[in-house]
């Protein structure tokens, strides 16, 4: 196995890191300007719906189904490759336009379905109005995802990974410049989403032209590849999106809880998404085209090596990131968001759900890297079956934890929803792993297990040292912004140094995780 996948993963991860940094600046500005209240809850519901469709329909199911089919079409020549792109763009555009119209016309109904706990008519109207604005986002961002899939197959990973930065910049601009000029300031965020969707698509078009893959939408005479993509895509819509479905369920239930619960869950999810995107999604993005080619060429040993490399890299990052987020949850939120309208109580509540989501981080990452083992072989049904089990577990745990928190009058009922999502993710990841091993897609795991023991040891020592050194929450609140950032960066660097030192002392070397 060459070193190119590692470099490609670093490229995707680096661009994703830039995007996420801007994302945290965006979220900090949003909560500093607007706070965690009924208005921001309404926006996050209005944004969650098209964003949810984007994640499952565009980035999840579509890419998982389309990339293997498109990769296979390369064997038939560039003409067939371009023909498939043109027809897929045409068919997908029609479907997306229909979904967009449904989102606009039925926005009040959708808000009622996905946020049934909103009992303030003004909040419902506000969320519905913003959904009308954000609904077209699904059209533009899904076409952007299509463009990104094509660029990834052409080994152009940097542009698709950088593109989300435009969303963050747009929302920052909307918060600072547009909001003061709006009758209802929070609606500026909805317009920021729409502008970002258009900008992201336009940004990628020149790069598609550069690799001679700029689509010309066609509807007549859909190719066999288009039909196969949609056959694979229908089950993949569910199978690749269980985590997102579970998060949406969390939002629905959280709408019945105290105002701010949706915002607290959103903040927590955003911080967990950083390591998930940097390593889980970045790795999955790189290995899917590779695994697809290896499957088409019947390279079973190379397929196993690619999967094992992805699992090693995921393990190396997921465990310390999980424990680091748990011990630094309060300081992270205090440093980045606790200003002006975002109170110390908001920080406490968001920290609780962040810890709960962080517990599931290894599972979230492994779902991302294990699922391509099925999709690259054009098996979309197995993840669906596993997903059904995971979703049912999540619903059962949500209801159980909701009762438990309320029965014992424990604070932070919303954190029980986050914990349910994390535990159900472990069910999902475990079943994916078992079935891949049973089918002999992955084997010879002795080296991976040895590495797992060392990673757990290093991560645990790191966590204990940080827990002993980190000041109490009240101390962080008393500090100014500059001091908060200095200490937060210092503790993160110290944790990374301790973790790396322990791994080196235990005999783990860079060559053990190279492709």
C-alpha positions as CSV (number, residue, x, y, z in Angstrom):
1,X,0.0,0.0,0.0
2,X,1.4,3.4,-1.0
3,X,1.8,6.5,1.1
4,X,-0.6,8.5,-1.0
5,X,-3.7,7.7,1.0
6,X,-2.0,9.1,4.1
7,X,-1.1,12.3,2.3
8,X,-4.6,12.5,0.9
9,X,-6.1,12.0,4.3
10,X,-3.8,14.8,5.7
11,X,-4.9,17.1,2.8
12,X,-8.6,16.4,3.5
13,X,-8.0,16.6,7.3
14,X,-6.0,19.9,7.0
15,X,-8.7,21.6,4.9
16,X,-11.4,20.2,7.1
17,X,-9.5,21.6,10.2
18,X,-9.5,25.1,8.6
19,X,-13.2,24.8,7.9
20,X,-13.9,23.6,11.5
21,X,-11.9,26.4,13.0
22,X,-14.0,28.9,11.0
23,X,-17.0,26.8,12.1
24,X,-16.2,27.4,15.8
25,X,-15.7,31.1,15.2
26,X,-19.1,31.1,13.5
27,X,-20.8,29.3,16.4
28,X,-19.2,31.5,19.0
29,X,-20.3,34.6,17.1
30,X,-23.8,33.3,16.7
31,X,-24.2,32.5,20.4
32,X,-22.5,35.7,21.5
33,X,-24.8,37.8,19.3
34,X,-28.0,35.9,19.7
35,X,-27.6,33.7,22.9
36,X,-29.1,30.2,23.5
37,X,-32.9,30.9,23.5
38,X,-36.1,30.3,21.6
39,X,-34.9,32.3,18.6
40,X,-31.7,30.3,18.1
41,X,-33.6,27.1,18.8
42,X,-36.0,28.0,15.9
43,X,-33.0,28.7,13.6
44,X,-31.3,25.4,14.4
45,X,-34.5,23.5,13.7
46,X,-34.9,25.4,10.4
47,X,-31.2,24.7,9.5
48,X,-31.2,21.1,10.9
49,X,-33.8,19.9,8.4
50,X,-32.0,20.8,5.1
51,X,-28.7,20.1,6.7
52,X,-30.0,16.7,7.7
53,X,-31.1,16.0,4.1
54,X,-27.7,17.2,2.9
55,X,-25.9,14.8,5.2
56,X,-28.0,11.7,4.4
57,X,-29.0,12.4,0.8
58,X,-25.9,14.2,-0.6
59,X,-22.8,13.5,1.5
60,X,-23.9,10.1,2.9
61,X,-26.1,8.0,0.7
62,X,-25.4,9.6,-2.6
63,X,-21.6,9.5,-2.3
64,X,-21.6,6.0,-0.9
65,X,-23.7,4.8,-3.8
66,X,-22.4,7.0,-6.6
67,X,-18.6,6.8,-6.0
68,X,-18.3,3.0,-6.5
69,X,-20.5,3.1,-9.6
70,X,-18.7,6.1,-11.1
71,X,-15.3,4.5,-10.3
72,X,-16.4,1.4,-12.2
73,X,-17.4,3.5,-15.2
74,X,-13.8,4.7,-15.6
75,X,-13.0,1.2,-16.9
76,X,-15.4,1.9,-19.8
77,X,-13.5,5.1,-20.8
78,X,-13.8,8.9,-20.3
79,X,-16.9,9.1,-22.6
80,X,-19.0,6.8,-20.4
81,X,-17.6,8.5,-17.3
82,X,-18.8,11.9,-18.5
83,X,-22.1,10.5,-19.8
84,X,-22.9,9.1,-16.3
85,X,-22.0,12.5,-14.7
86,X,-24.3,14.4,-17.1
87,X,-27.3,12.1,-16.6
88,X,-26.8,11.8,-12.8
89,X,-26.8,15.6,-12.6
90,X,-30.0,15.9,-14.5
91,X,-31.9,13.3,-12.6
92,X,-30.6,14.5,-9.2
93,X,-31.5,18.1,-10.0
94,X,-35.1,17.3,-10.7
95,X,-35.4,15.3,-7.4
96,X,-33.8,18.1,-5.4
97,X,-36.0,20.8,-6.9
98,X,-39.1,18.7,-5.8
99,X,-37.7,18.4,-2.3
100,X,-37.0,22.1,-2.2
101,X,-40.5,23.0,-3.2
102,X,-41.9,20.6,-0.6
103,X,-39.7,22.2,2.1
104,X,-41.0,25.7,1.2
105,X,-44.7,24.9,0.7
106,X,-45.0,22.6,3.7
107,X,-42.6,24.3,6.1
108,X,-45.2,24.8,8.9
109,X,-46.1,21.1,8.7
110,X,-42.4,20.1,8.8
111,X,-41.7,22.3,11.8
112,X,-44.6,20.8,13.6
113,X,-43.3,17.2,12.8
114,X,-39.7,17.8,13.7
115,X,-40.1,20.2,16.6
116,X,-43.5,19.2,18.1
117,X,-42.5,20.6,21.5
118,X,-42.6,24.2,20.3
119,X,-45.6,25.6,22.3
120,X,-45.0,29.2,21.4
121,X,-46.9,30.1,18.1
122,X,-44.4,32.9,17.5
123,X,-41.5,30.5,17.7
124,X,-43.3,28.1,15.3
125,X,-43.9,30.9,12.8
126,X,-40.3,32.1,13.1
127,X,-38.9,28.6,12.5
128,X,-41.3,28.1,9.5
129,X,-40.3,31.4,7.9
130,X,-36.7,30.5,8.2
131,X,-37.2,27.0,6.8
132,X,-38.7,28.7,3.7
133,X,-35.4,30.5,3.3
134,X,-33.1,27.6,4.1
135,X,-35.0,24.9,2.1
136,X,-33.2,25.7,-1.2
137,X,-29.9,24.9,0.5
138,X,-30.6,21.2,0.0
139,X,-30.5,21.8,-3.8
140,X,-27.3,23.8,-4.0
141,X,-25.4,21.8,-1.3
142,X,-26.4,18.4,-2.8
143,X,-25.1,19.5,-6.2
144,X,-22.0,20.7,-4.4
145,X,-21.6,17.2,-2.9
146,X,-22.0,15.7,-6.4
147,X,-19.2,17.9,-7.6
148,X,-17.1,17.0,-4.7
149,X,-17.6,13.2,-5.4
150,X,-16.3,13.8,-8.9
151,X,-13.3,15.7,-7.7
152,X,-12.5,13.1,-5.1
153,X,-12.5,10.4,-7.8
154,X,-10.1,12.6,-9.8
155,X,-7.9,12.7,-6.6
156,X,-8.6,16.4,-6.1
157,X,-9.5,16.2,-2.4
158,X,-8.5,19.7,-1.2
159,X,-11.2,21.7,-3.0
160,X,-14.2,19.7,-1.7
161,X,-12.7,19.7,1.8
162,X,-12.2,23.5,1.8
163,X,-15.6,24.3,0.4
164,X,-17.5,24.3,3.8
165,X,-15.4,27.3,4.8
166,X,-17.8,29.4,2.7
167,X,-20.8,28.4,4.8
168,X,-19.0,29.5,8.0
169,X,-17.9,32.8,6.4
170,X,-21.4,33.5,5.2
171,X,-23.0,32.9,8.6
172,X,-20.3,35.0,10.3
173,X,-21.1,37.9,7.9
174,X,-24.8,37.4,8.4
175,X,-24.4,37.6,12.2
176,X,-22.2,40.7,12.2
177,X,-23.4,42.7,9.2
178,X,-26.9,41.5,8.2
179,X,-28.6,40.8,11.5
180,X,-28.6,44.5,12.8
181,X,-30.4,45.4,9.5
182,X,-33.2,42.8,9.9
183,X,-36.5,43.4,11.6
184,X,-36.1,39.9,13.1
185,X,-32.2,39.7,13.5
186,X,-32.0,35.9,13.8
187,X,-33.5,35.5,10.3
188,X,-30.2,36.8,9.0
189,X,-28.8,33.4,9.7
190,X,-31.3,31.7,7.4
191,X,-30.3,34.1,4.6
192,X,-26.6,33.3,5.3
193,X,-27.3,29.6,4.8
194,X,-29.0,30.2,1.4
195,X,-26.1,32.5,0.2
196,X,-23.6,29.9,1.3
197,X,-25.3,27.1,-0.6
198,X,-25.1,29.1,-3.9
199,X,-21.5,30.2,-3.2
200,X,-20.3,26.7,-2.5
201,X,-21.6,25.3,-5.7
202,X,-20.2,28.2,-7.8
203,X,-16.8,27.8,-6.1
204,X,-16.4,24.2,-7.3
205,X,-17.5,24.6,-10.9
206,X,-14.2,26.0,-12.3
207,X,-12.3,23.0,-10.8
208,X,-14.7,20.6,-12.4
209,X,-14.1,22.3,-15.7
210,X,-10.3,22.0,-15.1
211,X,-10.6,18.2,-14.9
212,X,-13.0,18.1,-17.9
213,X,-15.9,16.9,-15.7
214,X,-18.2,19.9,-15.7
215,X,-21.7,18.4,-15.9
216,X,-24.2,19.2,-18.6
217,X,-27.5,18.1,-17.0
218,X,-29.4,15.5,-19.2
219,X,-32.7,13.7,-18.5
220,X,-33.3,11.6,-21.6
221,X,-31.9,8.1,-21.8
222,X,-30.7,7.6,-18.2
223,X,-27.7,5.3,-18.1
224,X,-27.6,1.9,-16.4
225,X,-25.1,3.6,-14.0
226,X,-27.7,6.2,-12.9
227,X,-30.3,3.5,-12.3
228,X,-27.9,1.4,-10.4
229,X,-26.8,4.4,-8.3
230,X,-30.4,5.1,-7.2
231,X,-31.0,1.4,-6.5
232,X,-28.0,1.4,-4.2
233,X,-28.9,4.8,-2.8
234,X,-32.4,4.0,-1.5
235,X,-31.2,1.7,1.2
236,X,-28.0,3.7,1.7
237,X,-30.1,6.8,2.6
238,X,-30.9,5.0,5.8
239,X,-27.9,2.9,6.3
240,X,-25.3,5.7,6.1
241,X,-27.3,8.1,8.1
242,X,-28.2,6.5,11.4
243,X,-26.2,8.9,13.4
244,X,-27.9,11.9,11.8
245,X,-31.3,10.3,12.2
246,X,-30.6,9.8,15.9
247,X,-29.5,13.4,16.2
248,X,-32.7,14.5,14.6
249,X,-34.7,12.4,17.1
250,X,-32.7,14.1,19.8
251,X,-33.8,17.5,18.4
252,X,-37.5,16.4,18.2
253,X,-37.5,15.3,21.9
254,X,-35.5,18.3,23.0
255,X,-38.2,20.6,21.6
256,X,-40.3,19.4,24.6
257,X,-37.6,20.4,27.1
258,X,-36.6,23.8,28.4
259,X,-35.7,26.6,26.0
260,X,-32.1,26.3,25.0
261,X,-32.0,22.5,25.0
262,X,-31.8,22.3,21.2
263,X,-29.0,24.9,21.2
264,X,-27.0,23.0,23.9
265,X,-27.2,19.8,21.9
266,X,-26.2,21.6,18.7
267,X,-23.1,23.1,20.4
268,X,-22.1,19.7,21.8
269,X,-22.6,18.0,18.5
270,X,-20.4,20.7,16.8
271,X,-17.5,20.1,19.1
272,X,-17.6,16.3,18.6
273,X,-17.8,16.9,14.9
274,X,-14.2,18.3,14.8
275,X,-12.3,15.1,15.4
276,X,-15.1,13.2,13.6
277,X,-14.6,15.3,10.4
278,X,-10.8,15.6,10.7
279,X,-10.2,11.8,10.9
280,X,-13.4,9.8,10.5
281,X,-15.0,11.6,7.5
282,X,-11.6,12.5,6.0
283,X,-10.4,8.9,6.1
284,X,-13.7,7.6,4.7
285,X,-13.5,10.2,1.9
286,X,-10.1,8.9,0.9
287,X,-10.6,5.2,1.2
288,X,-14.0,4.8,-0.5
289,X,-12.6,5.4,-4.1
290,X,-9.6,3.2,-3.2
291,X,-11.7,0.4,-1.8
292,X,-14.0,0.6,-4.9
293,X,-11.0,0.2,-7.2
294,X,-9.6,-2.6,-5.2
295,X,-12.9,-4.4,-5.2
296,X,-13.4,-3.9,-9.0
297,X,-9.8,-5.3,-9.5
298,X,-10.3,-8.2,-7.1
299,X,-7.5,-7.1,-4.9
300,X,-8.6,-8.6,-1.6
301,X,-5.3,-8.3,0.3
302,X,-5.0,-4.6,-0.6
303,X,-8.6,-4.2,0.4
304,X,-7.8,-5.7,3.8
305,X,-4.7,-3.5,4.2
306,X,-6.7,-0.4,3.4
307,X,-9.4,-1.2,5.9
308,X,-6.8,-2.0,8.6
309,X,-4.9,1.2,8.0
310,X,-8.1,3.2,8.3
311,X,-9.0,1.4,11.6
312,X,-5.6,2.0,13.0
313,X,-5.6,5.7,12.2
314,X,-9.1,6.0,13.6
315,X,-8.2,4.2,16.8
316,X,-5.1,6.4,17.3
317,X,-7.2,9.6,17.2
318,X,-10.6,8.5,18.5
319,X,-9.7,7.4,22.0
320,X,-7.6,10.4,23.1
321,X,-10.0,12.7,21.5
322,X,-12.9,11.2,23.4
323,X,-11.1,11.4,26.8
324,X,-9.8,14.9,26.0
325,X,-13.2,16.2,25.2
326,X,-14.6,14.7,28.4
327,X,-12.0,16.3,30.7
328,X,-11.9,19.6,28.7
329,X,-15.7,20.0,28.0
330,X,-16.2,22.9,30.4
331,X,-13.0,24.8,29.6
332,X,-13.6,24.5,25.8
333,X,-17.2,25.9,26.0
334,X,-16.2,28.6,28.5
335,X,-13.3,29.7,26.4
336,X,-15.0,29.7,23.0
337,X,-18.6,30.6,23.7
338,X,-19.3,31.9,27.2
339,X,-19.6,35.7,26.5
340,X,-22.4,38.2,26.6
341,X,-25.7,36.4,25.9
342,X,-24.3,32.9,26.6
343,X,-24.3,32.4,30.4
344,X,-22.4,30.2,32.8
345,X,-25.5,28.1,33.2
346,X,-25.6,27.6,29.4
347,X,-22.0,26.4,29.6
348,X,-22.8,23.9,32.3
349,X,-25.7,22.5,30.3
350,X,-23.8,22.3,27.1
351,X,-20.8,20.7,28.8
352,X,-23.0,17.9,30.1
353,X,-24.3,17.0,26.6
354,X,-20.8,17.4,25.2
355,X,-19.4,14.8,27.6
356,X,-22.3,12.5,26.6
357,X,-21.7,12.9,22.9
358,X,-17.9,12.5,23.4
359,X,-18.4,9.1,24.9
360,X,-19.7,8.0,21.5
361,X,-16.9,9.6,19.4
362,X,-14.9,6.3,18.8
363,X,-18.2,4.7,17.6
364,X,-19.1,7.7,15.4
365,X,-15.6,7.6,13.7
366,X,-15.6,3.8,13.3
367,X,-19.0,3.9,11.6
368,X,-17.5,6.3,9.0
369,X,-14.5,4.1,8.2
370,X,-16.3,0.7,8.4
371,X,-19.3,1.6,6.3
372,X,-17.1,2.0,3.1
373,X,-16.2,-1.7,3.5
374,X,-19.8,-2.4,2.5
375,X,-20.5,0.4,0.1
376,X,-17.4,-0.1,-2.0
377,X,-18.6,-3.6,-2.7
378,X,-22.0,-2.1,-3.6
379,X,-23.6,-3.7,-0.6
380,X,-26.0,-1.1,0.8
381,X,-28.5,-3.5,2.4
382,X,-26.4,-4.8,5.3
383,X,-25.8,-1.3,6.8
384,X,-29.6,-0.7,6.6
385,X,-30.3,-3.8,8.7
386,X,-27.7,-2.7,11.2
387,X,-29.0,0.8,11.1
388,X,-32.5,-0.3,11.9
389,X,-31.3,-2.1,15.1
390,X,-29.2,1.0,16.1
391,X,-32.1,3.4,15.6
392,X,-34.5,1.2,17.6
393,X,-31.9,1.0,20.4
394,X,-31.5,4.8,20.3
395,X,-35.3,5.4,20.6
396,X,-35.6,2.9,23.4
397,X,-32.7,4.5,25.3
398,X,-34.0,8.1,24.6
399,X,-37.3,7.2,26.3
400,X,-35.6,5.3,29.1
401,X,-33.2,8.1,29.9
402,X,-35.9,10.7,29.7
403,X,-37.9,8.9,32.3
404,X,-34.8,8.2,34.4
405,X,-33.6,11.9,34.4
406,X,-37.1,13.2,35.3
407,X,-37.9,10.4,37.9
408,X,-34.7,11.2,39.8
409,X,-34.9,14.9,39.1
410,X,-31.4,15.0,37.6
411,X,-30.2,18.2,35.9
412,X,-29.5,18.2,32.2
413,X,-32.3,16.1,30.8
414,X,-31.0,16.8,27.3
415,X,-27.7,15.1,28.1
416,X,-29.6,11.8,28.4
417,X,-30.6,12.2,24.8
418,X,-27.0,12.7,23.8
419,X,-25.9,9.6,25.8
420,X,-28.6,7.5,24.1
421,X,-27.2,8.5,20.7
422,X,-23.7,7.6,21.8
423,X,-24.6,4.1,23.1
424,X,-26.6,3.3,20.0
425,X,-23.6,4.3,17.8
426,X,-21.6,1.6,19.6
427,X,-24.2,-1.0,18.6
428,X,-24.0,0.2,15.0
429,X,-20.2,0.2,14.9
430,X,-19.9,-3.2,16.6
431,X,-22.3,-4.9,14.2
432,X,-20.5,-3.4,11.2
433,X,-17.2,-4.7,12.5
434,X,-18.5,-8.2,13.2
435,X,-20.0,-8.6,9.8
436,X,-17.0,-7.3,8.0
437,X,-14.8,-9.8,9.9
438,X,-17.2,-12.6,9.4
439,X,-17.2,-12.0,5.6
440,X,-13.3,-12.1,5.6
441,X,-13.1,-8.5,4.3
442,X,-10.9,-7.7,7.3
443,X,-8.7,-10.3,9.0
444,X,-5.3,-10.7,10.8
445,X,-6.2,-8.2,13.6
446,X,-3.5,-9.1,16.1
447,X,-1.4,-6.0,15.4
448,X,-4.5,-3.8,15.6
449,X,-5.4,-5.2,19.0
450,X,-1.9,-4.7,20.4
451,X,-2.1,-1.1,19.2
452,X,-5.5,-0.7,20.9
453,X,-4.1,-1.6,24.3
454,X,-1.3,1.0,23.9
455,X,-3.6,3.7,22.8
456,X,-6.0,3.1,25.7
457,X,-3.1,3.2,28.2
458,X,-1.7,6.4,26.8
459,X,-5.1,8.1,26.6
460,X,-6.1,7.2,30.1
461,X,-2.8,8.5,31.6
462,X,-3.3,11.7,29.6
463,X,-6.8,12.2,30.9
464,X,-5.9,11.6,34.5
465,X,-3.0,14.1,34.4
466,X,-5.2,16.8,32.8
467,X,-8.0,16.1,35.2
468,X,-5.6,16.7,38.1
469,X,-4.2,19.9,36.6
470,X,-7.2,21.7,35.2
471,X,-8.6,24.5,37.4
472,X,-12.2,24.6,38.6
473,X,-15.0,26.0,36.3
474,X,-15.3,29.2,38.5
475,X,-11.7,30.0,37.9
476,X,-12.1,29.8,34.1
477,X,-15.1,32.1,34.3
478,X,-13.1,34.7,36.2
479,X,-10.3,34.8,33.6
480,X,-10.4,37.1,30.6
481,X,-10.6,35.9,27.0
482,X,-6.8,35.9,26.4
483,X,-6.0,33.9,29.6
484,X,-8.7,31.4,28.8
485,X,-7.3,30.8,25.3
486,X,-3.7,30.5,26.6
487,X,-4.6,27.9,29.2
488,X,-6.9,26.0,26.9
489,X,-4.2,25.7,24.1
490,X,-1.6,24.9,26.8
491,X,-3.6,22.0,28.2
492,X,-4.4,20.6,24.7
493,X,-0.7,20.8,23.8
494,X,0.2,19.2,27.2
495,X,-2.3,16.4,26.6
496,X,-1.0,15.7,23.1
497,X,2.6,15.6,24.5
498,X,1.8,13.2,27.3
499,X,-0.2,10.9,24.9
500,X,2.6,10.9,22.3
501,X,5.3,10.3,24.9
502,X,3.4,7.3,26.4
503,X,2.9,5.7,23.0
504,X,6.6,6.1,22.2
505,X,7.5,4.6,25.6
506,X,5.3,1.7,24.8
507,X,7.1,1.1,21.5
508,X,4.5,2.5,19.1
509,X,6.2,4.2,16.1
510,X,4.9,6.2,13.0
511,X,5.6,3.2,10.8
512,X,3.0,1.2,12.7
513,X,0.2,3.5,11.3
514,X,1.6,4.3,7.9
515,X,-0.3,2.9,4.9
